């Protein structure tokens, strides 16, 4: 809490009630007045490791100075002269209102930003942590980007956004894992059934892409090779259990230094061309 907060900040609402309401939020919450922060909540204090806004100002200066200067995110370099950062971020598309900040342990987190104005002259700024949902934020789910039959993402759209995927993974210290799933049976009903099975058994932020008539890519972000192997093995076991009489081959590869998404996929494709194994890691 700011040591100099006006006790009549919210007219007839006691300050302690305002503090209590924002302190129960899981999001980071800042309250602004005249483009200056006047309150922040417990989640924010824990994130930055600081107890008051005065400490924050001495340590970091303005909040927007904490936004990491990376093209994938909104940052101070995108603010026009005479603009506040609140005005600048509100002038962008809603899907681009994403910032990244380091916590007090120097770990990067990505946040979507929402601004509300319940009282004239004041802004409530919510920072919702989307670090584990990065792929969802990169890949917009709408009918234009989805395969009509399976409702997986279509290949053209995936290839269009893949450079952003590399950038986001690198910046957030994650690795891209890709599992290529090839089906021997190319009947429409079977392919749709496999897609539905996969989508029901993957994590919220894993993405399924229709790669060809009878193949899919499962794309995911992980912190380690061990984690990637667990993801790959789970989907193989699920398919073997649900489709025991069908031939389904899979090859999985994890991002290496200087890889593009295309080179990761190429390793998977090469592996399927070299072996008849049902599951390979390359």
Secondary structure by P-SEA (a helix, b strand, c coil): ccccccccccccccaaaaaaaaaacccbbbbbcccccccccaaaaaaaccccaaaaaaccccccccccccccccccccccccccaaaaaaaccccccbbbbbccccbbbbbbbbbbcccccbbbbbbbbcccaaaaaaccccccccccccccccaaaaaaaaaaaaaaaaaacbbbbbbbbbbccccaaaaaaaaaaaaacccccbbbbbccccccccccccccaaaaaaaaaaaaaaaaaacccbbbbbbbbcccccccaaaaaaaaaaaaaccccccccc
